[in-house]
Amino acid sequence: MGPLNWHWEVRSVNGRGLDIRTRVPPGFESLEPRVRDAATKRLSRGSVSITLGVRRTQGVAELRLNEKALDQVLAAVERLRERLPLSPPSAEGLLNIKGLVELVEPEESETDAQARTEAMLTDLTAALDGMIRYRQDEGSRLHAILSEQLAAIETLVAAVAKSPARTPDAIRQRLKQQVERLMETGGTFDDSRLYQEAMLLATRADVEEELKRLGTHIAAARDLLNATEPVGRKLDFLAQEFNREANTLCSKANDTDITRAGLELKAIIDQMREQVQNIE
């Protein structure tokens, strides 16, 4: 529009909150509050960089002769010729004098300036909407990835819940074998005392509460994935809760299969936490 061409460049990277950085050429600083306002209305998360590039249209500026400066130069030349034998100055020589010829930009009316500002902001809106559409496409891809990860977590939680190693009888048998190896004898033991110790060990190793909380987190995460509002922060917090329960499960594990499932669970949760950082 008019003597100016412009373009907007909008970039966004992962971020827990919304951080907007603007960069405009000198003379366009008044746009910055409206740029921030437009971005804040459309975005809620991410580190966003918004840059305005402006270029003047070629051939719009005009060459203007500085008449006053020319009169002063000619007067000075005449005074010199009165004292020295000089030939008249050439036009080319005069044009080479700095400031004698000026490059003048056309004046812009207030109405034109306002129209240009609104056109610039309209283009900014289009650029922001384009980035949002890209984010939505990326969101669909992330939805599929996170859904697969939640399904894998659910499978591992179910496997731990059904593990035979969690039963008191299995713990009792394992404790008895450990005592036998320790004492290096095949003698008999007080089954009543051994059962009490097994029950105590089973209580300490009980992961039922952790499994229930993991199941609750899975359901909550699926609800968030199907929500329409921004859920990045909530998913980030939920991923931390997933990790906390997985750590506790691993610390209580009393069987190699449960330990293996707990470690695999932690690996999937770590992958999920990385993906969540990309969600608004």
Helices and strands as residue ranges (DSSP letters): E 4-13, E 18-23, G 29-31, H 32-42, E 46-56, E 62-65, H 67-83, H 91-95, E 101-104, H 110-161, G 164-166, H 168-183, H 191-204, H 208-225, H 232-252, H 256-276
